[in-house]
Amino acid sequence: MGTQVAEVVSPTVVGTTPPRPTSPADPLETTPLLHDPSDAAANVSTQKPPLRLSPIVLITPVALLFQLAAYLPLTTVIDAIRKIVCRWWYMTNDPDKIPADGSIPSILCSVPGVEQNFATALTITAFVEGLASLIAYSALSHIANKVGRKPAILIVIAVGICADVSILSTAIVPEALEAVALLLWLLSQSIATVTVLMFLLNTYVVDIVPAELRTAALSRISGFATLGGALSFMVGGAITTHFNDAAPVYYVALTLQCANFLYVGALIPETHQKVHAEEATHPVAEDDAPSKNVAIAALQYCRSITVAAVLPLKTLSPTRDHITGKLNLRLLWCAIHAFISGLGDGYVMPALMVYLTTKYDYSPTETGYVMTTLTLTYVVVLALIIPLLVRRFLRPLYVKATHLSTVSDSEGVSEVADEMDVHIVIASAWINVAALLLLTSMTSRGLQLACIVFYGLSAGRGPVLRSLVVSTVPPDEHASALAAIEMTVGFGMLLSPVILGPILTATISTLPQVVFYVVAGFITAASLVLLLVRDSDRYQPVHEDSE
């Protein structure tokens, strides 16, 4: 229908932006498949003013700046947590070993008791972050659907600003309020995570990118977003080492977040255009006149919020084909894959930090270099390798293998893309497993770095899975499907520190590799689930004018 509307409106678009018709159908369906690219362009031009730069280009700096600001203090935070845990352990167990100047040498923090408490502290932090992110996915998906993508993005950046202000305030507030400031920092930085923002950016990209370009576009935006992390790990550690103080790195992060907020507010266009129509068709609440009972009204309000929070999960419900009678479980299999992957991925980075810090005494700067190498590999894979691999090699190969006469066959190309996406995700998962197992057997820093690079080659499975998810549902359910997948990943990441944290704590002084064996098992199981995905269950538009 969107194609028809675009064709009717496009002749009158020049110089004006008339409102888009809201009628559910047009009786004259004569050319629904002609000139899709121009139709899409015309449709966009009726929704917002023309831009010199496309929205996909404008949104890229948002991802880069946010990830740079969010990850800039990461290595400093990890080192600070280790020092706090070390000091607390010696104050409660052996205060005589604390030097007179109060500074504790790094070698004293390598005892088993400190290592176990350090792992426990990171486990608690990861659990809080997972719980807060899970709530954030629900709330922000609701805001993105009802209000718009842009306000949701601004909210995440504002919470990131709050996190930086909170940690900086601990140096000036009274000691009685320091714990409150630290708690506010923990909650804020747990909500304003890169994964939460990337969910919103993926939804934004899906709104404006044609289906045939979706996989490459999602991979590319993730790659440029990761570039911010590649810079942050190295720069953050260098700033802390140079000033011998943690405050400057937070000032830089705060400045970047404020600049990002102003950039989004001034330059980023809104892509979600159905808010008013949806609200007119589906009223938010029944108008029962003024509530007679405040308690009942409050309960009804809480119920509506709860329903809205879990509403995206309804998208995962299996559907039945009315023609064949078969049950479509494709989106459910993707969700199960995402959940199991979240169980493994949710704690692998904290575990890696603990492993390298405690067993090989990596300094904050060295840890920053490791993470910089990993994220640079992510950038190359996501921004360059995956798009080029899909366009130049894989898609022609799959088209040839399926004997399509031409790549302009939209349904055939969709089938090829789906099969290709499944194979990319599975292959990436196996690379992930192999890299983790190799890392546990390497003892030199050079070989460990090589394993980190190998691990980075698995980066494509994230955005490619999102592309597979979007191809499973109709266009009007893209945002809900992405939100549902992010929530299932969030559930997995929430449970990940609960499952893997105690394993790492119990084995950190004896056999710390065990936690990586468990992660490898989760990722392997998740990859096998995708073998159940059927190409026939992809979304297939119904052409009413086929006769």
C-alpha positions as CSV (number, residue, x, y, z in Angstrom):
1,M,0.0,0.0,0.0
2,G,2.9,2.3,0.7
3,T,3.9,2.0,-2.9
4,Q,0.5,3.1,-4.1
5,V,0.4,6.1,-1.9
6,A,3.8,7.2,-2.9
7,E,2.8,7.0,-6.6
8,V,-0.3,9.1,-6.0
9,V,1.5,11.7,-4.0
10,S,4.8,12.0,-5.8
11,P,3.6,14.3,-8.7
12,T,2.6,17.0,-6.2
13,V,5.6,16.7,-3.9
14,V,7.8,19.4,-5.5
15,G,8.2,22.3,-3.0
16,T,5.5,21.0,-0.6
17,T,5.1,18.3,2.0
18,P,1.3,17.3,2.0
19,P,0.1,15.0,4.7
20,R,0.3,11.3,3.9
21,P,-3.2,9.7,3.2
22,T,-4.4,7.5,5.9
23,S,-7.0,5.5,4.1
24,P,-6.5,1.7,4.5
25,A,-6.8,0.8,0.9
26,D,-6.9,2.3,-2.6
27,P,-9.4,0.7,-5.1
28,L,-7.0,1.2,-8.0
29,E,-4.1,-1.1,-7.5
30,T,-2.6,-1.0,-10.9
31,T,1.2,-0.6,-10.4
32,P,2.1,-1.7,-6.9
33,L,5.5,-3.1,-7.8
34,L,6.8,-0.4,-10.2
35,H,9.7,1.8,-9.4
36,D,10.3,0.8,-5.8
37,P,13.4,2.9,-5.3
38,S,11.7,6.1,-6.6
39,D,8.6,5.3,-4.7
40,A,10.5,4.9,-1.5
41,A,12.2,8.2,-2.1
42,A,8.9,9.9,-2.8
43,N,7.4,8.4,0.3
44,V,10.3,9.8,2.4
45,S,10.0,13.2,0.9
46,T,6.4,13.5,1.9
47,Q,7.3,12.8,5.5
48,K,10.1,15.2,6.2
49,P,11.9,18.0,4.5
50,P,14.6,17.2,2.0
51,L,18.1,16.8,3.4
52,R,21.5,17.3,1.8
53,L,22.7,14.3,3.8
54,S,20.8,11.1,4.2
55,P,19.6,10.1,7.7
56,I,21.8,7.0,7.6
57,V,24.9,9.3,7.2
58,L,23.6,11.7,9.9
59,I,23.0,9.0,12.4
60,T,26.5,7.4,12.2
61,P,28.3,10.1,14.3
62,V,25.7,9.5,17.0
63,A,26.7,5.9,17.4
64,L,30.4,6.7,17.2
65,L,30.3,9.6,19.8
66,F,28.2,7.6,22.2
67,Q,30.3,4.6,22.2
68,L,33.5,6.7,22.6
69,A,32.0,8.5,25.6
70,A,30.6,5.3,27.2
71,Y,33.7,3.2,26.9
72,L,36.2,6.0,27.6
73,P,36.2,5.4,31.4
74,L,35.9,1.6,31.2
75,T,39.5,0.5,31.8
76,T,39.8,3.2,34.5
77,V,36.6,1.9,36.2
78,I,37.9,-1.7,36.2
79,D,41.2,-0.7,37.7
80,A,39.4,1.5,40.3
81,I,37.1,-1.4,41.3
82,R,40.1,-3.7,41.7
83,K,41.9,-1.2,44.0
84,I,38.8,-0.6,46.1
85,V,38.3,-4.3,46.5
86,C,42.0,-4.8,47.3
87,R,42.0,-2.1,49.9
88,W,38.8,-3.3,51.5
89,W,40.1,-6.9,51.7
90,Y,43.4,-5.8,53.4
91,M,41.5,-3.5,55.8
92,T,39.3,-6.3,57.0
93,N,41.9,-9.2,56.8
94,D,45.4,-7.8,57.2
95,P,45.6,-4.0,57.8
96,D,49.2,-4.2,58.8
97,K,50.3,-4.8,55.2
98,I,48.8,-1.5,54.0
99,P,51.7,0.9,53.4
100,A,51.9,4.2,55.4
101,D,51.1,6.3,52.4
102,G,47.9,4.3,51.8
103,S,48.8,3.1,48.3
104,I,48.7,-0.7,47.8
105,P,51.2,-2.2,45.3
106,S,49.7,-4.2,42.5
107,I,51.5,-7.3,43.5
108,L,49.6,-7.4,46.9
109,C,46.3,-7.4,44.9
110,S,47.1,-10.8,43.3
111,V,46.3,-12.9,46.3
112,P,43.4,-15.4,45.9
113,G,41.1,-13.6,48.4
114,V,41.4,-10.3,46.5
115,E,40.9,-12.0,43.2
116,Q,37.7,-13.8,44.3
117,N,36.3,-10.6,45.7
118,F,37.2,-8.7,42.5
119,A,35.4,-11.3,40.4
120,T,32.4,-11.1,42.7
121,A,32.3,-7.3,42.5
122,L,32.3,-7.4,38.6
123,T,29.6,-10.1,38.8
124,I,27.3,-7.9,40.8
125,T,28.0,-4.9,38.5
126,A,27.2,-7.0,35.4
127,F,24.0,-8.3,37.0
128,V,22.8,-4.7,37.9
129,E,23.7,-3.6,34.3
130,G,21.8,-6.6,32.8
131,L,18.6,-5.9,34.9
132,A,18.7,-2.2,34.2
133,S,19.2,-2.8,30.4
134,L,16.3,-5.2,30.4
135,I,14.0,-2.6,31.8
136,A,15.4,0.0,29.4
137,Y,14.6,-2.1,26.4
138,S,11.0,-2.4,27.3
139,A,10.6,1.3,28.3
140,L,12.5,2.7,25.3
141,S,10.8,0.5,22.8
142,H,7.4,1.8,24.1
143,I,8.7,5.4,23.8
144,A,10.1,4.8,20.3
145,N,6.8,3.4,19.1
146,K,4.5,5.9,20.7
147,V,6.6,9.1,20.7
148,G,9.4,8.6,18.2
149,R,12.9,7.2,17.6
150,K,14.6,10.6,18.2
151,P,13.2,11.2,21.7
152,A,14.2,7.7,22.8
153,I,17.7,8.3,21.5
154,L,17.9,11.6,23.4
155,I,16.7,10.0,26.6
156,V,19.6,7.4,26.5
157,I,22.2,10.1,25.9
158,A,20.7,12.2,28.7
159,V,21.0,9.3,31.1
160,G,24.6,8.9,30.0
161,I,25.2,12.5,30.9
162,C,23.7,11.8,34.3
163,A,26.1,8.9,34.9
164,D,29.2,11.1,34.2
165,V,27.8,13.9,36.5
166,S,27.1,11.4,39.3
167,I,30.6,9.9,39.3
168,L,32.2,13.4,39.2
169,S,30.1,14.6,42.1
170,T,31.5,11.9,44.4
171,A,34.6,14.1,44.7
172,I,32.7,17.2,46.0
173,V,29.6,15.8,47.9
174,P,29.8,15.0,51.6
175,E,30.7,11.5,52.6
176,A,27.1,10.8,53.6
177,L,25.9,11.4,50.0
178,E,28.8,9.7,48.3
179,A,27.1,6.3,48.4
180,V,24.0,7.8,46.9
181,A,26.0,9.4,44.0
182,L,27.7,6.0,43.4
183,L,24.4,4.2,43.3
184,L,23.0,6.8,40.8
185,W,26.1,6.4,38.7
186,L,25.7,2.6,38.7
187,L,22.0,2.8,37.7
188,S,22.6,5.5,35.0
189,Q,25.5,3.8,33.3
190,S,23.6,0.5,33.4
191,I,20.8,2.0,31.5
192,A,22.8,4.2,29.1
193,T,24.7,1.2,27.6
194,V,25.9,0.9,24.0
195,T,23.7,-2.1,23.4
196,V,20.6,-0.1,24.4
197,L,21.5,2.7,22.1
198,M,22.3,0.3,19.3
199,F,18.9,-1.2,19.6
200,L,17.4,2.2,19.0
201,L,19.8,3.0,16.1
202,N,19.0,-0.4,14.5
203,T,15.3,0.5,14.7
204,Y,16.1,3.9,13.1
205,V,18.1,2.3,10.3
206,V,15.4,-0.3,9.5
207,D,12.9,2.5,9.1
208,I,14.9,4.1,6.2
209,V,16.9,1.3,4.5
210,P,15.4,-0.9,1.7
211,A,15.1,-4.6,2.5
212,E,17.7,-5.8,0.0
213,L,20.3,-3.5,1.7
214,R,19.4,-4.2,5.3
215,T,22.1,-6.7,6.2
216,A,24.9,-4.6,4.9
217,A,23.5,-1.4,6.4
218,L,23.0,-2.9,9.9
219,S,26.5,-4.3,9.8
220,R,28.0,-1.0,8.6
221,I,26.3,1.1,11.3
222,S,27.5,-1.3,13.9
223,G,31.0,-1.1,12.5
224,F,31.2,2.7,12.6
225,A,29.7,2.6,16.1
226,T,32.4,0.2,17.3
227,L,35.0,2.6,16.0
228,G,34.3,4.8,19.0
229,G,35.2,1.9,21.3
230,A,38.4,1.3,19.4
231,L,39.5,4.9,20.2
232,S,38.1,5.0,23.7
233,F,40.0,2.1,25.2
234,M,43.4,3.5,24.2
235,V,42.6,7.1,24.9
236,G,40.9,6.5,28.2
237,G,43.8,4.5,29.6
238,A,46.3,7.1,28.3
239,I,44.4,10.0,29.9
240,T,44.3,8.3,33.3
241,T,47.9,7.3,33.1
242,H,49.0,10.8,32.1
243,F,47.1,12.8,34.7
244,N,47.3,10.0,37.4
245,D,43.7,10.8,38.2
246,A,40.4,9.4,37.1
247,A,38.5,12.7,36.9
248,P,39.8,14.0,33.6
249,V,38.5,11.0,31.6
250,Y,35.0,11.6,33.0
251,Y,35.2,15.3,32.0
252,V,36.0,14.3,28.4
253,A,33.2,11.7,28.4
254,L,30.7,14.3,29.7
255,T,31.8,16.8,27.1
256,L,31.3,14.2,24.3
257,Q,27.8,13.2,25.6
258,C,26.7,16.8,25.8
259,A,27.9,17.4,22.2
260,N,26.1,14.3,21.1
261,F,22.8,15.4,22.7
262,L,23.0,18.8,21.0
263,Y,23.8,17.1,17.6
264,V,20.8,14.7,17.8
265,G,18.5,17.5,18.9
266,A,19.5,19.8,16.1
267,L,20.3,17.6,13.1
268,I,18.7,14.1,13.3
269,P,15.3,13.8,11.6
270,E,12.5,11.7,13.0
271,T,11.6,8.6,11.0
272,H,8.6,7.3,12.9
273,Q,5.6,8.9,11.3
274,K,2.6,6.7,12.4
275,V,2.3,8.0,16.0
276,H,-0.9,10.1,15.5
277,A,-2.6,7.6,13.2
278,E,-2.0,4.7,15.6
279,E,-3.2,6.8,18.6
280,A,-6.3,7.7,16.7
281,T,-7.0,4.1,15.8
282,H,-5.9,2.6,19.1
283,P,-6.6,4.9,22.0
284,V,-4.1,4.6,24.8
285,A,-6.6,4.3,27.6
286,E,-10.4,4.1,28.0
287,D,-11.9,7.5,28.8
288,D,-14.0,6.6,31.8
289,A,-14.3,10.2,33.1
290,P,-12.5,11.1,36.3
291,S,-11.4,8.1,38.3
292,K,-13.5,7.6,41.4
293,N,-10.8,5.6,43.3
294,V,-7.2,6.7,43.4
295,A,-6.0,3.2,44.3
296,I,-7.9,1.6,41.5
297,A,-6.6,4.2,39.0
298,A,-3.0,3.6,40.2
299,L,-3.4,-0.2,39.8
300,Q,-4.8,0.3,36.3
301,Y,-2.0,2.6,35.4
302,C,0.6,0.1,36.7
303,R,-1.1,-2.7,34.7
304,S,-1.0,-0.7,31.5
305,I,2.7,0.0,32.0
306,T,3.4,-3.7,32.6
307,V,1.4,-4.7,29.5
308,A,3.2,-2.1,27.4
309,A,6.6,-3.3,28.8
310,V,6.1,-6.9,27.7
311,L,4.1,-6.2,24.6
312,P,7.1,-6.7,22.2
313,L,7.5,-10.3,23.5
314,K,4.0,-11.0,22.0
315,T,5.7,-10.7,18.6
316,L,7.5,-14.0,19.3
317,S,4.3,-16.0,19.4
318,P,4.2,-18.6,16.6
319,T,1.8,-17.9,13.8
320,R,0.0,-20.4,11.6
321,D,0.0,-20.3,7.8
322,H,-3.7,-20.1,6.7
323,I,-2.9,-21.9,3.4
324,T,-0.6,-24.8,4.5
325,G,-1.7,-24.9,8.2
326,K,2.0,-25.1,9.3
327,L,3.2,-23.4,12.4
328,N,5.8,-20.6,11.8
329,L,8.4,-20.9,14.6
330,R,11.1,-18.9,12.8
331,L,11.1,-15.8,15.1
332,L,10.9,-18.0,18.1
333,W,14.0,-19.9,17.0
334,C,15.8,-16.6,16.5
335,A,14.7,-15.6,20.0
336,I,16.0,-18.8,21.6
337,H,19.3,-18.4,19.7
338,A,19.5,-14.8,21.0
339,F,18.8,-15.9,24.6
340,I,21.4,-18.7,24.7
341,S,23.9,-16.3,23.0
342,G,23.2,-13.8,25.7
343,L,24.0,-16.3,28.3
344,G,27.5,-16.7,26.9
345,D,28.1,-13.1,25.7
346,G,26.8,-11.4,28.8
347,Y,29.8,-12.2,30.9
348,V,32.6,-13.0,28.5
349,M,34.2,-9.5,28.5
350,P,34.2,-9.1,32.3
351,A,35.6,-12.6,32.6
352,L,38.3,-11.8,30.0
353,M,39.3,-8.7,31.9
354,V,39.5,-10.6,35.2
355,Y,41.5,-13.4,33.5
356,L,44.1,-11.1,31.9
357,T,44.3,-8.8,34.9
358,T,44.7,-11.5,37.6
359,K,46.7,-14.2,35.7
360,Y,48.9,-12.1,33.5
361,D,48.9,-8.8,35.5
362,Y,47.7,-6.6,32.6
363,S,47.9,-2.9,33.4
364,P,45.0,-0.5,32.5
365,T,47.0,0.7,29.5
366,E,47.6,-2.9,28.3
367,T,44.0,-3.8,28.8
368,G,43.1,-0.7,26.8
369,Y,45.4,-1.9,24.0
370,V,43.7,-5.3,24.0
371,M,40.2,-3.9,23.8
372,T,41.4,-1.4,21.2
373,T,42.7,-4.3,19.0
374,L,39.4,-6.2,19.5
375,T,37.2,-3.2,18.6
376,L,39.4,-2.3,15.6
377,T,38.9,-5.8,14.4
378,Y,35.1,-5.4,14.9
379,V,35.2,-2.1,12.9
380,V,37.0,-3.8,9.9
381,V,34.7,-6.8,10.0
382,L,31.4,-4.9,10.4
383,A,32.1,-1.8,8.3
384,L,34.1,-3.4,5.5
385,I,34.3,-7.2,5.4
386,I,30.7,-8.2,5.9
387,P,29.2,-5.6,3.4
388,L,31.8,-6.5,0.8
389,L,31.5,-10.2,1.4
390,V,27.7,-10.1,1.1
391,R,27.6,-7.9,-2.0
392,R,30.6,-9.2,-4.0
393,F,30.9,-12.8,-3.1
394,L,28.2,-14.5,-1.0
395,R,25.0,-13.1,-2.7
396,P,26.2,-14.0,-6.2
397,L,27.3,-17.4,-5.0
398,Y,23.9,-18.1,-3.3
399,V,22.0,-16.8,-6.3
400,K,23.9,-19.1,-8.6
401,A,23.4,-22.1,-6.3
402,T,19.7,-21.5,-6.2
403,H,19.5,-21.1,-10.0
404,L,17.7,-17.8,-9.9
405,S,17.5,-16.3,-13.4
406,T,18.0,-12.7,-12.1
407,V,18.8,-11.0,-8.8
408,S,15.8,-8.7,-9.5
409,D,13.5,-11.5,-8.4
410,S,12.6,-9.9,-5.1
411,E,11.2,-13.1,-3.5
412,G,14.1,-15.2,-4.7
413,V,16.6,-12.7,-3.4
414,S,14.8,-12.6,0.0
415,E,15.2,-16.4,0.2
416,V,18.8,-16.2,-0.8
417,A,19.5,-13.5,1.8
418,D,17.8,-15.4,4.6
419,E,19.8,-18.6,3.9
420,M,23.0,-16.5,3.6
421,D,22.2,-14.7,6.9
422,V,21.8,-18.0,8.8
423,H,25.1,-19.3,7.5
424,I,26.9,-16.1,8.4
425,V,25.6,-16.2,11.9
426,I,26.5,-19.9,12.4
427,A,30.0,-19.5,10.9
428,S,30.6,-16.4,13.1
429,A,29.5,-18.4,16.2
430,W,32.0,-21.2,15.4
431,I,34.8,-18.6,15.0
432,N,33.9,-17.2,18.3
433,V,34.1,-20.6,20.0
434,A,37.4,-21.5,18.4
435,A,39.0,-18.2,19.4
436,L,37.9,-18.6,23.0
437,L,39.3,-22.1,23.3
438,L,42.6,-21.0,21.7
439,L,42.9,-18.1,24.0
440,T,42.8,-20.3,27.1
441,S,45.8,-22.2,25.9
442,M,48.1,-19.2,25.0
443,T,50.5,-17.8,27.6
444,S,52.4,-15.1,25.7
445,R,50.9,-11.7,25.1
446,G,51.5,-11.9,21.3
447,L,49.6,-15.1,20.9
448,Q,46.8,-13.8,23.2
449,L,46.5,-10.7,21.0
450,A,46.3,-12.9,17.9
451,C,43.4,-14.9,19.5
452,I,41.7,-11.6,20.3
453,V,41.9,-10.6,16.6
454,F,40.5,-14.0,15.7
455,Y,37.7,-13.6,18.2
456,G,36.9,-10.2,16.6
457,L,36.2,-11.9,13.2
458,S,32.9,-13.2,14.8
459,A,31.5,-9.7,15.1
460,G,29.1,-10.2,12.2
461,R,26.7,-12.5,13.9
462,G,25.0,-9.6,15.9
463,P,23.8,-7.3,13.1
464,V,23.2,-10.2,10.6
465,L,20.9,-11.9,13.1
466,R,18.9,-8.6,13.4
467,S,18.5,-8.6,9.7
468,L,17.3,-12.1,9.7
469,V,14.8,-11.2,12.4
470,V,13.4,-8.2,10.5
471,S,13.0,-10.3,7.4
472,T,10.7,-12.7,9.4
473,V,7.9,-10.2,10.1
474,P,5.8,-7.6,8.2
475,P,7.2,-4.0,8.0
476,D,4.9,-2.7,10.6
477,E,6.3,-5.2,13.2
478,H,10.0,-4.5,12.5
479,A,10.4,-2.4,15.7
480,S,8.5,-4.8,17.9
481,A,10.5,-7.8,16.6
482,L,13.8,-6.0,17.2
483,A,12.7,-5.0,20.7
484,A,11.6,-8.6,21.4
485,I,15.0,-10.0,20.3
486,E,16.9,-7.4,22.4
487,M,14.8,-8.3,25.4
488,T,15.5,-12.0,25.0
489,V,19.2,-11.2,24.7
490,G,18.8,-9.0,27.8
491,F,17.3,-11.9,29.7
492,G,20.3,-14.0,28.8
493,M,22.7,-11.3,29.7
494,L,20.9,-10.8,33.0
495,L,21.3,-14.5,33.9
496,S,24.8,-14.7,32.5
497,P,26.6,-13.2,35.5
498,V,24.4,-15.3,37.8
499,I,25.5,-18.5,36.1
500,L,29.1,-17.7,35.0
501,G,30.1,-15.4,37.8
502,P,30.1,-18.0,40.6
503,I,32.0,-20.3,38.2
504,L,34.7,-17.7,37.6
505,T,34.9,-16.9,41.4
506,A,35.3,-20.5,42.3
507,T,37.9,-21.3,39.7
508,I,39.9,-18.0,39.3
509,S,42.7,-19.3,41.5
510,T,42.8,-22.8,40.2
511,L,41.5,-23.3,36.6
512,P,40.2,-19.9,35.3
513,Q,39.7,-21.4,31.8
514,V,36.6,-23.2,32.9
515,V,34.4,-20.2,32.4
516,F,35.4,-19.9,28.8
517,Y,34.6,-23.6,28.2
518,V,31.1,-22.9,29.4
519,V,30.8,-19.8,27.2
520,A,31.9,-21.9,24.2
521,G,29.2,-24.5,25.0
522,F,26.5,-21.8,25.1
523,I,27.6,-20.3,21.8
524,T,27.8,-23.7,20.1
525,A,24.3,-24.6,21.3
526,A,22.9,-21.2,20.1
527,S,24.3,-21.8,16.6
528,L,22.7,-25.2,16.3
529,V,19.3,-23.7,17.1
530,L,19.5,-21.6,13.9
531,L,19.6,-24.9,11.9
532,L,15.9,-25.1,12.6
533,V,15.1,-21.8,10.7
534,R,13.2,-22.4,7.5
535,D,13.4,-20.2,4.5
536,S,9.8,-20.8,3.7
537,D,8.8,-19.1,7.0
538,R,10.2,-15.7,6.0
539,Y,7.7,-12.8,5.5
540,Q,6.2,-12.9,2.0
541,P,4.1,-9.9,1.0
542,V,0.7,-10.8,-0.5
543,H,0.1,-9.1,-3.9
544,E,-3.7,-8.6,-4.2
545,D,-3.4,-7.6,-7.8
546,S,-1.6,-10.9,-8.8
547,E,-4.6,-11.8,-11.0
